Amino acid sequence: MNFAGTLTRSALTYADNAAVSKGHSIVLNYAQLSDRVSKLAYSLRYSLALKKNDRVALIMKNCPEIIETIYAVWHAGLSVVPINAKLHPREFGYILEDSGAKVCFATSELMESVTDAKTDAPLLDHIIEVGTRSYEKLFDGRAMPLEDLAPTDLAWLFYTSGTTGRPKGAMLSHRNIHSMTMNYLADVDTIDPNDCIIHAAPMSHGSGLYALPHIARGANNIIPESGGFDVAETFDLIQFWPQSTFFFAPTMVTRLINAPNINQSDISNLKTIVYGGAPMYLNDTLKALEILGPKLVQIYGQGESPMTITGLPKHIINNKKHPNYFERLSSVGIARTDVEIRIVSDNGEPKDIGEVGEIIVRGDVVMKGYWNNPEATANSIRDGWLWTGDVGNIDAEGFLTLKDRSKDLIISGGTNIYPREIEEILLKHPSVYECAVVGRPHADWGEEIIAFITTHPNTSVTKEDLNELCLEHIARFKRPKDYRFVDKLEKNNYGKILKTELREILKRE
């Protein structure tokens, strides 16, 4: 069960179809991509002397070479270690050392950082800059037959963000990514060979994983010239490429729909925006549907259960006549086809319908465990269930609503307070652009609620305005004790607000 076989099959059926493009230009068709993958695989095994199941790291900004390197690594029977391109060299070094990667592919602007990181990774034998003459020489040899692999063999070693300590490597097998791919086709969207996916979000994360079902169906993978997310460029690519799909973080969706020229832009080619990483706030979702039309799909997953726990498909998001429409839209949807979900207490006892507890999941998409970390594996996977660390509840119709990460829960005066509930209220104010609610240590109450606020350009709002808004919608004890108006809220590479940093700011005061 080598997942690279999906590319081999697509190359037979869709040989002349565009497989990889950059900007407005086709770079490779499927026959060419498959040929390059098999030759690079040969070089990895026989020129670079890698052995079956060795790890190969990718430290790359979005570029066409990402796709051929990923599939070549799998084709050769090796494992991919995708690394966030925005990390510090010391963080590169830690992941390279921990994974035991022997080869690392990097884009030119990251070569210096990767070279610096090599001092922390003694097993790293080769650093290869993609797009160079030495890189292209790896394609001069013979083609390698597809390596036969077990379903449990490691395919994707994904390191978590590390906000609460050293990042951990989630081990995803070929069975895991097969399951994720089939789940996309079953629950998220249909794909045909005339479709394309535009990779504006980092391909080391969700967008790269969503390349897989598109390649399995012979669709085109487009890399923006910028290599990332630029609103004007996004509009241009939508206008140029028919039947275009994106994977976005919610913050990217809000930036798109708040663009000054959104009403003048031709988005008729837009097929689907899949958003995930965090649920989108209700007001933003309603605005996105009004502007973009019935083209949104929400997914909820984790690196440990990649992109696949629950989902809100188009037919649910667009069913405005349902009596629970707004409640459904505020949720993260229903369990995916081959996933089981439970809400449990700290000791694992099932919670009743509507009760809040930790979300646990099981299914073929759930990781094997954490790389070289049996203690963390034992804490996270118990009796076959993945303990997500996320807090939520399930209603009578099976819809899961996230409250927060368990670490983001605020306990004030012995009462559990879920920041997301407060954030939803604050975002109702027309001047509030983004917000983040965190807890600040308090001698008497344990924690008190602090809200960080950014506003739309040329607008203003006062603390009094926000207090009044909160008191109209939620209990007084949930009202923030203070508001911090800031120019921006720092985010990680994927667009999530870094609440850990906000809490650190408060601790230093």
Phi and psi in degrees as a GROMACS rama.xvg file:
@    title "Ramachandran Plot"
@    xaxis  label "Phi"
@    yaxis  label "Psi"
@TYPE xy
-92.0974  118.643  ASN-2
-62.0723  -24.7024  PHE-3
-60.5336  -17.6382  ALA-4
-60.8721  -24.3233  GLY-5
-64.8038  -35.0834  THR-6
-69.49  -41.9978  LEU-7
-56.3082  -43.7251  THR-8
-67.9428  -41.6752  ARG-9
-63.8392  -34.7908  SER-10
-65.9725  -30.5313  ALA-11
-72.888  -43.3191  LEU-12
-84.0875  -36.8476  THR-13
-121.798  42.4011  TYR-14
-50.1469  -42.9031  ALA-15
-91.0529  -4.15409  ASP-16
-69.0609  144.303  ASN-17
-62.3544  128.337  ALA-18
-106.341  -43.182  ALA-19
-135.341  129.939  VAL-20
-132.322  160.517  SER-21
-132.803  123.354  LYS-22
61.4013  -120.683  GLY-23
-98.5748  1.24534  HIS-24
-112.402  137.301  SER-25
-76.5781  131.389  ILE-26
-97.3761  -46.6111  VAL-27
-142.336  141.188  LEU-28
-90.293  179.047  ASN-29
-67.5589  -36.8675  TYR-30
-62.8619  -44.224  ALA-31
-66.2225  -42.0699  GLN-32
-62.1891  -46.4578  LEU-33
-61.8836  -40.3354  SER-34
-63.2962  -46.2002  ASP-35
-65.1495  -39.0163  ARG-36
-61.206  -45.9478  VAL-37
-66.7684  -33.6988  SER-38
-76.0136  -39.0708  LYS-39
-65.7016  -38.2009  LEU-40
-58.3224  -43.6839  ALA-41
-59.5378  -44.4628  TYR-42
-65.1883  -38.3647  SER-43
-61.3701  -42.3295  LEU-44
-80.7093  -36.7825  ARG-45
-112.018  -30.6353  TYR-46
-86.0514  -40.2765  SER-47
-95.5292  -1.46123  LEU-48
61.2855  35.9898  ALA-49
-81.0849  146.872  LEU-50
-103.253  156.742  LYS-51
-49.6468  134.244  LYS-52
75.9578  4.1238  ASN-53
-63.3698  159.283  ASP-54
-102.202  141.403  ARG-55
-125.385  122.977  VAL-56
-90.6682  147.029  ALA-57
-123.401  115.453  LEU-58
-118.546  88.2313  ILE-59
-143.321  135.943  MET-60
-73.2049  162.78  LYS-61
-54.9928  125.817  ASN-62
-160.447  161.14  CYS-63
-58.7636  -30.9259  PRO-64
-66.3627  -20.7435  GLU-65
-57.3728  -43.6874  ILE-66
-66.7764  -45.7168  ILE-67
-70.1612  -30.9932  GLU-68
-71.5328  -41.9336  THR-69
-57.3139  -51.567  ILE-70
-70.923  -30.2433  TYR-71
-67.1677  -40.5536  ALA-72
-59.1352  -47.5089  VAL-73
-66.6039  -43.5137  TRP-74
-55.081  -36.5255  HIS-75
-82.3764  -1.67314  ALA-76
81.7559  24.7534  GLY-77
-109.21  178.054  LEU-78
-118.082  139.814  SER-79
-89.3188  135.392  VAL-80
-117.547  92.529  VAL-81
-80.3574  129.649  PRO-82
-121.871  131.579  ILE-83
-54.1486  120.925  ASN-84
-67.8002  -15.2945  ALA-85
-92.8354  3.02114  LYS-86
-71.4274  163.91  LEU-87
-77.541  151.353  HIS-88
-52.7686  -34.9052  PRO-89
-66.1861  -34.2948  ARG-90
-70.9428  -39.329  GLU-91
-54.7121  -48.3439  PHE-92
-59.7661  -42.3282  GLY-93
-61.64  -47.1232  TYR-94
-67.4942  -41.1193  ILE-95
-61.3803  -42.6545  LEU-96
-69.4352  -45.6715  GLU-97
-64.9854  -39.8574  ASP-98
-75.7633  -20.2017  SER-99
70.3219  25.2173  GLY-100
-60.7528  135.701  ALA-101
-100.263  -20.2798  LYS-102
-132.78  141.569  VAL-103
-133.412  125.494  CYS-104
-93.9434  136.731  PHE-105
-142.215  151.634  ALA-106
-83.6399  160.231  THR-107
-57.2219  -43.0804  SER-108
-69.2921  -10.666  GLU-109
-108.397  -1.04504  LEU-110
-61.2495  -42.362  MET-111
-62.3741  -44.1192  GLU-112
-64.8282  -40.5673  SER-113
-67.3272  -39.0784  VAL-114
-63.0245  -41.5873  THR-115
-61.7972  -36.7138  ASP-116
-69.9249  -21.7838  ALA-117
-61.1076  -25.2824  LYS-118
-62.7139  -24.3395  THR-119
-94.0688  0.28103  ASP-120
-131.884  79.2999  ALA-121
-64.6581  -22.3422  PRO-122
-80.1278  -11.7175  LEU-123
-73.6783  112.017  LEU-124
-92.0069  -32.8072  ASP-125
-136.658  132.253  HIS-126
-115.767  118.983  ILE-127
-116.787  122.138  ILE-128
-84.2995  119.1  GLU-129
-69.8067  150.464  VAL-130
83.7062  -1.44725  GLY-131
-94.315  172.331  THR-132
-62.3736  -41.2008  ARG-133
-64.8562  -34.1309  SER-134
-65.7766  -46.2475  TYR-135
-65.842  -26.89  GLU-136
-62.9884  -22.7299  LYS-137
-68.2852  -12.1837  LEU-138
-100.976  7.48606  PHE-139
-83.8754  -14.7009  ASP-140
-87.7027  -160.436  GLY-141
-83.3978  167.201  ARG-142
-85.7087  142.353  ALA-143
-100.638  135.505  MET-144
-63.4143  154.425  PRO-145
-61.5924  125.395  LEU-146
-70.8459  134.058  GLU-147
-80.4455  132.33  ASP-148
-132.381  155.059  LEU-149
-80.1023  151.339  ALA-150
-56.8206  -27.6261  PRO-151
-87.4473  -4.66195  THR-152
-63.1272  145.149  ASP-153
-68.9299  130.429  LEU-154
-112.595  -43.8101  ALA-155
-137.792  113.541  TRP-156
-105.439  97.5868  LEU-157
-102.734  122.734  PHE-158
-91.0894  129.3  TYR-159
-65.8427  168.841  THR-160
-64.9238  -28.1595  SER-161
76.7792  25.4693  GLY-162
-69.6458  -20.0629  THR-163
-116.133  27.4535  THR-164
139.998  -165.92  GLY-165
-60.4098  138.528  ARG-166
-63.3378  148.123  PRO-167
-111.803  142.567  LYS-168
-90.2598  108.758  GLY-169
-78.719  122.565  ALA-170
-89.6011  112.305  MET-171
-107.63  124.114  LEU-172
-85.5636  173.16  SER-173
-63.1483  -34.1975  HIS-174
-63.3805  -41.5174  ARG-175
-57.7101  -48.6354  ASN-176
-77.0671  -26.772  ILE-177
-61.2167  -46.6042  HIS-178
-62.5483  -43.9838  SER-179
-58.6898  -43.2901  MET-180
-64.6842  -46.6072  THR-181
-64.8338  -34.6663  MET-182
-64.9072  -37.394  ASN-183
-59.4133  -47.6804  TYR-184
-69.0138  -29.3631  LEU-185
-80.5794  -38.644  ALA-186
-119.387  -24.5008  ASP-187
-95.8485  -58.2399  VAL-188
-164.133  154.257  ASP-189
-82.5534  153.186  THR-190
-134.877  134.346  ILE-191
-126.527  169.263  ASP-192
-64.0593  -12.7403  PRO-193
-90.6463  -2.42018  ASN-194
-81.9552  169.02  ASP-195
-146.847  157.076  CYS-196
-121.856  131.992  ILE-197
-103.622  119.761  ILE-198
-92.5036  81.4028  HIS-199
-90.9392  -27.2916  ALA-200
-84.8942  159.242  ALA-201
-58.4334  132.191  PRO-202
-81.4962  -7.36725  MET-203
-74.7448  -10.5311  SER-204
-121.875  -133.838  HIS-205
-61.2448  -41.2623  GLY-206
-62.3009  -39.1807  SER-207
-63.0304  -39.8428  GLY-208
-66.1179  -33.8582  LEU-209
-80.2876  -4.14062  TYR-210
-66.2388  -29.2024  ALA-211
-63.3922  -52.0207  LEU-212
-64.1918  -29.1172  PRO-213
-69.9631  -38.557  HIS-214
-68.5461  -37.4871  ILE-215
-62.5185  -21.6021  ALA-216
-109.422  10.6363  ARG-217
73.1773  25.7419  GLY-218
-90.6272  169.637  ALA-219
-92.628  138.512  ASN-220
-109.671  117.121  ASN-221
-110.368  127.542  ILE-222
-101.776  121.787  ILE-223
-60.122  149.458  PRO-224
-56.7077  -36.3875  GLU-225
-70.2253  -20.5814  SER-226
79.0867  5.65833  GLY-227
-154.239  -151.958  GLY-228
-103.38  112.762  PHE-229
-128.682  126.207  ASP-230
-59.2354  -48.4657  VAL-231
-62.812  -41.6763  ALA-232
-64.9445  -37.7062  GLU-233
-61.3018  -46.1603  THR-234
-60.3228  -40.4857  PHE-235
-62.9673  -43.6415  ASP-236
-68.8874  -37.2877  LEU-237
-60.5754  -43.5122  ILE-238
-66.1588  -31.7014  GLN-239
-83.811  -39.6094  PHE-240
-105.926  116.745  TRP-241
-68.3582  153.718  PRO-242
54.0227  51.5542  GLN-243
-93.2334  139.404  SER-244
-120.699  147.455  THR-245
-129.439  150.222  PHE-246
-109.072  120.205  PHE-247
-124.775  149.585  PHE-248
-76.1416  153.418  ALA-249
-53.0136  -36.4273  PRO-250
-64.0065  -29.719  THR-251
-71.342  -37.6745  MET-252
-61.8448  -45.6941  VAL-253
-64.5892  -38.2512  THR-254
-62.4787  -38.7596  ARG-255
-65.6508  -48.7836  LEU-256
-75.7966  -16.404  ILE-257
-95.8311  5.25713  ASN-258
-64.1129  137.161  ALA-259
-58.7627  -28.9573  PRO-260
-101.063  15.7375  ASN-261
-59.2024  -38.5888  ILE-262
-73.9908  -16.9543  ASN-263
-97.8262  -1.33484  GLN-264
-92.7534  139.759  SER-265
-85.0624  109.808  ASP-266
-115.663  22.7737  ILE-267
-65.1163  -23.7828  SER-268
-78.7363  -10.8068  ASN-269
-68.0996  123.875  LEU-270
-97.13  -51.4942  LYS-271
-151.535  140.228  THR-272
-117.9  115.032  ILE-273
-93.6043  126.396  VAL-274
-122.696  145.851  TYR-275
-167.781  -173.523  GLY-276
98.0476  -31.4652  GLY-277
-166.639  152.021  ALA-278
-69.2003  150.649  PRO-279
-86.8353  142.568  MET-280
-65.2528  147.412  TYR-281
-56.1171  -47.4601  LEU-282
-61.668  -37.8053  ASN-283
-66.65  -39.5602  ASP-284
-62.8423  -45.6914  THR-285
-62.122  -40.8909  LEU-286
-66.369  -41.0452  LYS-287
-63.0154  -40.7038  ALA-288
-65.4716  -38.4717  LEU-289
-64.3975  -40.3871  GLU-290
-85.1564  -45.3939  ILE-291
-91.1288  -20.0868  LEU-292
88.8958  -171.938  GLY-293
-78.9375  62.8634  PRO-294
-126.23  13.5576  LYS-295
-98.7439  142.597  LEU-296
-135.142  130.826  VAL-297
-104.889  138.346  GLN-298
-126.421  153.02  ILE-299
-129.707  127.637  TYR-300
-162.062  -174.203  GLY-301
-140.111  168.22  GLN-302
-58.1558  -29.9789  GLY-303
-79.1786  -16.3144  GLU-304
-141.755  75.2863  SER-305
-59.8676  114.175  PRO-306
63.072  12.4692  MET-307
-144.272  84.9316  THR-308
-129.228  -59.768  ILE-309
-132.832  172.708  THR-310
-159.386  153.027  GLY-311
-113.609  97.8002  LEU-312
-74.3273  171.099  PRO-313
-58.5615  -40.868  LYS-314
-67.084  -24.8732  HIS-315
-83.3397  -45.5981  ILE-316
-59.4913  -33.396  ILE-317
-94.407  1.93849  ASN-318
-86.7216  76.1005  ASN-319
-70.8738  -15.0856  LYS-320
-83.098  -10.6219  LYS-321
-67.5886  137.219  HIS-322
-62.1443  -24.9365  PRO-323
-104.91  29.9932  ASN-324
-55.7694  -49.698  TYR-325
-68.9052  -34.8916  PHE-326
-65.4508  -42.2295  GLU-327
-62.888  -41.566  ARG-328
-67.7218  -25.5544  LEU-329
-84.2878  -8.70054  SER-330
-89.9369  -179.631  SER-331
-107.218  15.5144  VAL-332
95.7588  -159.875  GLY-333
-109.884  162.675  ILE-334
-58.467  137.81  ALA-335
-67.9066  167.19  ARG-336
-53.4505  -44.2088  THR-337
-114.58  32.5391  ASP-338
-121.67  136.277  VAL-339
-104.225  142.954  GLU-340
-130.449  140.004  ILE-341
-134.675  153.203  ARG-342
-110.094  124.103  ILE-343
-133.086  163.484  VAL-344
-80.9039  179.299  SER-345
-59.2344  -30.4275  ASP-346
-96.1902  10.1636  ASN-347
90.5223  2.24784  GLY-348
-71.9983  131.582  GLU-349
-60.801  139.529  PRO-350
-90.256  153.793  LYS-351
-74.9782  165.449  ASP-352
-53.9734  129.961  ILE-353
87.8453  -15.9272  GLY-354
-79.4305  145.55  GLU-355
-89.6334  136.386  VAL-356
-165.729  -172.453  GLY-357
-77.9375  142.737  GLU-358
-87.8832  124.841  ILE-359
-122.53  148.439  ILE-360
-140.455  155.676  VAL-361
-146.756  155.697  ARG-362
157.862  174.72  GLY-363
-67.8697  -12.8901  ASP-364
-85.1565  -15.9842  VAL-365
-70.9979  136.176  VAL-366
-53.5387  163.084  MET-367
-72.1952  -31.0417  LYS-368
149.984  -171.688  GLY-369
-96.6889  137.569  TYR-370
-60.6992  124.202  TRP-371
51.8574  33.9022  ASN-372
-144.061  72.8949  ASN-373
-63.9882  -30.8816  PRO-374
-65.9413  -47.2047  GLU-375
-64.3981  -37.1947  ALA-376
-61.8896  -45.6538  THR-377
-64.3393  -33.1175  ALA-378
-72.9827  -31.1308  ASN-379
-94.7492  -31.1342  SER-380
-117.74  112.818  ILE-381
-127.399  120.062  ARG-382
54.3677  37.1913  ASP-383
85.16  -3.31186  GLY-384
-101.347  134.344  TRP-385
-86.6739  120.634  LEU-386
-87.2024  110.425  TRP-387
-76.3927  -24.5137  THR-388
81.5952  -3.31189  GLY-389
-92.2145  150.217  ASP-390
-114.436  134.791  VAL-391
-169.293  -172.4  GLY-392
-145.147  158.997  ASN-393
-117.064  132.648  ILE-394
-88.1145  -177.29  ASP-395
-66.2564  -19.1599  ALA-396
-98.2241  4.83666  GLU-397
90.2565  10.2763  GLY-398
-86.9969  130.107  PHE-399
-94.2637  128.129  LEU-400
-114.913  124.463  THR-401
-79.2716  138.097  LEU-402
-97.8516  -53.7669  LYS-403
-176.897  170.917  ASP-404
-64.2525  144.656  ARG-405
-58.0525  -33.6516  SER-406
-73.5408  -15.9236  LYS-407
-92.1903  -8.00704  ASP-408
-58.8669  134.971  LEU-409
-104.488  126.701  ILE-410
-112.146  109.475  ILE-411
-122.979  120.968  SER-412
60.9921  29.7276  GLY-413
81.4571  2.75783  GLY-414
-106.506  134.492  THR-415
-76.4721  128.559  ASN-416
-125.274  128.255  ILE-417
-100.158  112.716  TYR-418
-52.7563  -36.3476  PRO-419
-59.7187  -37.4277  ARG-420
-58.5907  -42.6272  GLU-421
-70.7567  -40.7622  ILE-422
-60.2913  -39.7334  GLU-423
-58.7234  -39.2934  GLU-424
-70.4402  -46.1006  ILE-425
-60.5994  -34.1923  LEU-426
-74.0228  -7.6193  LEU-427
-70.5167  -23.2423  LYS-428
-72.1549  130.479  HIS-429
-63.5308  -19.5695  PRO-430
-87.4145  -17.2456  SER-431
-81.3751  122.303  VAL-432
-92.3516  -53.0987  TYR-433
-138.564  155.266  GLU-434
-151.516  158.635  CYS-435
-146.612  128.289  ALA-436
-108.661  129.025  VAL-437
-136.088  167.433  VAL-438
-98.3738  139.565  GLY-439
-112.987  132.965  ARG-440
-53.8352  137.553  PRO-441
-137.461  133.346  HIS-442
-60.9719  -37.149  ALA-443
-95.2068  -39.2775  ASP-444
-98.5547  -8.28388  TRP-445
90.8898  -60.8359  GLY-446
-144.132  153.23  GLU-447
-126.228  157.27  GLU-448
-90.4896  126.912  ILE-449
-123.921  134.038  ILE-450
-113.334  126.979  ALA-451
-96.852  132.286  PHE-452
-129.019  134.835  ILE-453
-116.396  149.457  THR-454
-115.222  158.848  THR-455
-64.4255  150.533  HIS-456
-55.149  140.384  PRO-457
62.8116  26.9556  ASN-458
-128.212  165.959  THR-459
-148.573  158.657  SER-460
-152.831  147.929  VAL-461
-106.587  165.496  THR-462
-59.8792  -39.3065  LYS-463
-62.0435  -41.2014  GLU-464
-58.9074  -45.076  ASP-465
-71.7362  -36.0231  LEU-466
-60.5996  -44.8919  ASN-467
-62.2431  -42.0744  GLU-468
-60.8371  -45.9884  LEU-469
-61.9408  -44.1147  CYS-470
-67.1104  -19.7055  LEU-471
-76.0293  -20.1801  GLU-472
-125.077  -26.2652  HIS-473
-135.246  165.429  ILE-474
-60.9704  151.226  ALA-475
-58.6623  -37.362  ARG-476
-68.4521  -15.628  PHE-477
-88.8005  -7.90889  LYS-478
-68.4485  134.05  ARG-479
-56.1342  142.214  PRO-480
-82.4255  -17.9158  LYS-481
-157.378  156.525  ASP-482
-124.693  135.631  TYR-483
-115.767  115.163  ARG-484
-91.8468  117.824  PHE-485
-124.938  161.266  VAL-486
-72.25  -35.834  ASP-487
-156.399  160.776  LYS-488
-109.111  120.464  LEU-489
-64.2142  141.438  GLU-490
-129.558  159.119  LYS-491
-81.6951  -176.363  ASN-492
-59.3372  -23.2889  ASN-493
-98.3232  -1.15599  TYR-494
96.7176  4.88632  GLY-495
-81.5218  136.652  LYS-496
-66.0774  134.008  ILE-497
-85.4352  83.9136  LEU-498
-65.554  -28.7407  LYS-499
-57.9425  -42.0594  THR-500
-65.9763  -37.8079  GLU-501
-63.6645  -41.7204  LEU-502
-64.5448  -35.7245  ARG-503
-66.4622  -38.216  GLU-504
-58.2781  -45.1115  ILE-505
-66.5444  -35.9797  LEU-506
-65.1939  -32.8284  LYS-507
-78.57  -12.5602  ARG-508
